[in-house]
Amino acid sequence: MADDRDDASASYLSGKEAAALLGVKRETLYAYASRGLLRSEPGGAGRQRRYSREDLERLKARSDARSGHGPVAAGALRWGEPVLESALTAIDAGGPRYRGRPAVELAGASAFEAVAELLWSGALPEQPPRWPAPGLGLRLASLTALLPDGAPPLVALALAVPALAAADPDRFNPAPGPELVRARALLVRMAALAGAGIAVDHVRPALAKADVAGALLVSLGAPAGARARGVMDRALVLSADHELNASAFAVRVAASAGADLYACVSAGLATLSGPRHGGMAERVEALVTEVGKPERARAVVQERARRGEEVPGFGHPLYPDGDPRAAALLAAAAEHAPRNPKVRTLLAIVDAMRDAGREPPNFDVGLVALGAALGLPPRTTVAIFAVGRAAGWLAHAFEQRAAGFLLRPRARYVGP
């Protein structure tokens, strides 16, 4: 029993000790507790209370990060302490939760357009919204003249979004009503334009589709039947947001500086183009090509382990027990196209990694499997990521604007 008392004492500090740890007055300590930032319990003597050491250390780390404290500030942006408050997306073992709703559940029950509206406004529409786009918003011939033959979706979108901005004289109007209209039209146009570098004649038929999922399938040259649109819709929903990832943070920096919505999305696209973010899907595709057929999966995994090489698309710091988004996408791919060679090969790689005691698959593996099941051309899976995630980028832009401050982190100087 003495050991139990010692453990409890170590977990809680007196008011005097807690205030000293944080470097604040006792009144500030009481305010933290009243706001729910700090757990406390009766101390046993009079009206004294004790305060949770865990909560105290978390508060101190946040305070140190804000004030530029060297080691803490250096780690705050490396999967470290939270650096922004957001009401958009929380992450737990069950995956992302959009405005408190599990994304995996939303993906099976709500249209992508409805989930985007949920992220933007906090309310989930009862019926799937219809987002009319009054034309492409740019000169298609001018855009395609700048695109190399076979330009992949990220290249097409990186050119298209600024072109849409240049053609929109009202883009600096921050009024909520026009901005929501602009956001809806932008997502529809991005879906239609994603495949402009692959087959320009698909763009206008894609724009005529009734939903973003159908528009994206047509734009990329894939079959767009009702069943395929449902599967694509699920992938778009699961792609929509993932808290403060690299591209979302870039978007928020741009939004905090007053950039228009097109510029904010362009910041997200530029960040997504990196091989450690959206470019990971192409590395997974290369792995599938290397393995070739399901029977070789185990040998390739073993050989990579022997050489000390990573297997791209496996492991995630936020999901040590497995990425629920990946599980949902892999299941959808296997159900939609169980005999597809690439799907079967990816599933074999997942099994080989599991049997070897290695990391579970992450979102990129699920996306590549789903893209293969839908018949998307090589190097186009990232279009799902870009169009889906643009809904989250726009939500982050809206939220950061409402916060009203410029994002300006401090650097830890290490020079002479």
N, C-alpha and C positions, 0 to 999 in steps of 0.2 A: 504494500500500500504506500510506503514511503516513496517508491519509485514513481507511482502514479501521481503523487502530489508534486514531485519534482518536475515531471513532464508538464503538468498543468501550469505550474509557475513559469516554466520556460516559454510557454505559449502565450502568456499574458504579462503585461507590464503595468505597474502602477501609473496613476495619472502623472506623477512627477517624472517618472522614467520615460513615459510616452512623450510628454511635451519636450523633454530634453532630446530625445531621439530625433524628433521632427524639427527641433529648433523653433518651436512656436509657444505662444502663451497658453495657459490652461483653458482660457475662454475659446481659443481657436480649436483646441482639442475637442471641447464639448460641442462646438458647431459641427465638426466633422462627424461626430457620432450621431447628432440629431439629423444630419442629412443622409445617414445611411452609408457613409463612406468608411465607417470604422465600427467594428463590432466591440461591444463592451459587456461586462458581466459584473454582478456585485462582488466587491472585494472582501467582504466578510467582516470588516471593521467599520462600524458607523455607516456613513453614506458614501464611503470611498468606492470607486469602481476601478476595474482593471480593463486593459485594452489589448486587443488581439495584436500580437507581434507580427503576424503575417500581413494584416491590413496596414499596420504602421510601416513596415518595410516597403510595401507596395506604394503607399503614399509618398514615402521619402524618395523612392526611385523616380516617380513621376516628377516630383518637385525638382530633384537634381537634374533630370533631363531637360526640364523647361529652363532652368537657370544656366545650362551649358556646362554642367559638371562633367569633366573629361571622360572617365571610363563609362559612366552611365549614358551620356550623350552619344558616345561612339557606338554603343550597342543598341540604342533605342530604335534605330532604323534597320537593324539586322535581326528580324524576328524577335525583337525585344519588347520593351514596355510600349503600351499604346501611346500614340502621339497625337491622336485626334479623337474627338467625340463624334459619334455618328449613330443615327437612328435607322440606318438602312439595312445592314446585314451583320448578323452575328454568326460565329462559327463554333460548332461543337462537334462531338464525335459523330453526330448524325448528319453532318454536312452543313452547308450554309442555311441560314434562316432569313428569308426576306421579310422585313418588317414583322418579325416574330413567327412567320409561317415557314415550315420546312420546305426547302426548294425541291427536294426529292418528291414530296407529296404534291406540290404545285405542278410539277412536271407531268404528272399523270392525270391532273384534273383541270388545269386552267390553260388557256391559250397564251402564247407568248405576249400578245398585245395586252392582255389583261394583267399579266405579271409586270410588264413594263409600267403600266398605269399604277399598279400597286407600289412599285419602287418610287415612282415620281410623286404620288399623292398620299400614299398610306392607305388607300381604299382599293379593294379588289372588286372590279366590276362583276356583276352577276352574269352578264352576257359578254361574249367576246367582242371587243370594240372593232369597228371598221375604220380603217385609216386611209381615206382617199388621198392620193398624191396627185396634185394638179400638174401632170407632166413630169419630165425628168429634171427640170430645173436647170439644165445646161445644154449646150450644143454637143450632141453625141459625137458628131464628126470631128469636132475640135479636140475632144478628149481622146478619142481613139487614134488620132494622128500623132499623139504624144506617147502612146503605149507601144512598147515593143511587141512583136508577134508572140502570142502565148504568155503574155504577162500574167503572173499569178494574182489572185484576188487582193492581197495586201498592196501590191503595186498599183492596181487599178483604183482601189479605194483611197490610197495616199494621194493620188492625183484628183480623183473625183470630188472628195470632200472640200478641199480648198476652192475647186472650180464652182461648186455649189455656193460657197460663201461669197465668191466674187460676183455671182449672179443675183445675190439677194441683197438689195439695197437697204432692207429693213433689219439686217442681221444684228445690229447693235441695240435694237429695241428690247429692253429687259422685262417688259410687262409679261406677267405669268401667262395670260391667255394666248397671245401670239407665240410665245416661246414653246408652249405645249404643242400648238399646231405645227411649229417648225420642227420640233423633236420627232413627232409622228411621221411627218413627211420625210425627214432625213433618214429614218430607219428603213422606210419602204424603198427609198431611192438607193440606199446603200445595198440592200438586198438585190435590187434589180441590176445595179451596176457592178456587182462583185465579179461577174464573169465577163466584163466588157473586153478584157484582153484575150479571152479564150474564144469567144464566139459573139461578136457584136450584134448579130442578128437575133440573139436571145434576149437582149435587154428590154426592148419594148413589149414583147409578149410577157416577160416576167413582171413588168410594171403593171400589167393588166390583171394580174392575179389578185384574189380577194384577201390574201393574207401574206405575211412576211415569209412564212415557211414555204409556201408555194412559189413566191417570187424568187427566193434564193435557189430552190431546186431547178426551176426553169432557167435562171441565169447561168447556173453551172452546168446545164445540159443533162440533168438527171431526170428520171421519170418523176412526175408530180401527181400521182394518184392520191386518193384520199388517205390511204394507209401510209404512204411515204410522207405525206404532209404531217400526219400525226406524229410520226417518228422524228421528223425534223423539228417540229414544234417542241417536242420534249427536250431535244438537244439545245435548242435556243434558250429555253427556260433555265436549264442547268448551267448555261454559259453566262447568264445575265449579270451576275455580280459575285464577287468573292472578297468582300470587305476591302481592306486597304492594300491591295496588291500594287505592283509597280506601275501598271498603266493607270489604275484608278488614282494613285497618288499624283501622277503626272497631270492628269485631268484636273485634279483639285488645285494644284499649283497654278495652272492656267486660269481656272475659274476665279481663283482668289485675286488674280491680277486684273480681272474684268474682261478677259477674253470672251469673244462670242462663242456660241455653242459649236459652230463648225471648227473653230480653232481648238476648243477643248477636246473634241473628238479626234482631231488631227494629232494632238499630243498623245492621246491614248493609242492611236494607230502606230505612231512612230515608236512608242515604247513596246507595243506588242510585236513589232517586227524583229526584236532581238531574239537570238537563238535560245536564250534562257527563259523566254516567256512564250510568245506565240510560235516562235520558230521550233519549239520542242516537238510539235506534231510532225514536222518533216523528218526529224531524227528518228521518230518512231516508225514512220513509213520506210525509212532506210533500213531499220532493223528488220521489218517484215520482209523486205527484199533480200536481205542477207540470209535470213532463215529459210525463205523459199517455200517450204512446205512444213506442215505440222510435225512430221516425224523428225525433223532436224532441230526442233526447238530446244530440247534438252541438251544436245551437244553444243549448240551455240552459247547457251547460258553458261555451261560448264567451261567452255573455252574462254569466254570473256572473264569469268571469275579467275581462271588460271593466269590471265594476262593482267589482272588487276583493273579491268575496265568496267565502267558502269554500264548498266542496261538502261537506256533512256526510257523515260515514261514510268519509272517505278520509284516509289517512295515519295512521301510528302511530309514536311515538318509539322503540319497541322493535323495530319491524319496518320499517326504511327500504326494504327490498327487497320488502315485501309480507307481509301477515299470513297465515300458513299456515292458521289457523282459518277465515278468510274464504274462502280458496280451496276448502277442503274443503266448507264449507256451500254455496257457490255451485254447486259441481259436483253436490252432492246435490240441490239445488233444481232444477237444470236436468235432471237425470236423472228426478226424481220427477214433475215437471210442466213439460215442455219448452214447452208451448203456453200456459202461464199468462201473461196479459198483464203482470202486475206483475213476474214473473220475467224475462220478455223485456225489459221496460223497464229493469230494474236491470242486466241484462247489457249492454244497449246503453250505459248510463251508464258502466259499468266500461270498456267498449271506448273510449268517447269520451275518458275521462280518460287512458287509456293512450296513445291516439293523440296527445293534446295534451301528452304528456310530464309529466303530472301524477301525483299520489300514487296508489298502489294502494289498493284497498278494504280496510277493516278489518272487525273482527268484526261490527259493527252492520249493515253492508250484507249480510253473509252471513246473519245472523239474520233480517232482514226478508225476504230472498229465500226463505229456508226457510219462514218463517211464511206467506208468500203461496202457496208450493207446497203447503202442508198445508191451506190453506183457513181459516186463522185469521182471526177478525174483526179490524178495525182496532184499533190501540192495545193489542193483546194479546200481541204478540211478546215484550215484556219479561217476560212470565210464564215463558218458557223460560229467560231469563237468571236471573230471581230463584230459581226452583225449582232449576235446575242449580247456580247459584253457592252456594246454601244448603249444599250438600254441602261445598264448600270453606270456607265460613264456619265450619261446625261443626268441620272439621279444624283451622282456625286457632284456634278457641276451645279445643279440646283441647290443642293444642301450647302455647298461651300459658299455660294453667293449669299444665301440666307444668313450664314454665320457672320459675314461682313468683315472678315479680317484677312490680311495678306499672309499667306504661308511663307514664313522666312525662318527655316531652322538655323541653329547655330552650328558652326564648325569648330572642331577641336584642333587648334593650331599645333602642328608638330614640326614646323620649319625652324630655321636658325634664329 
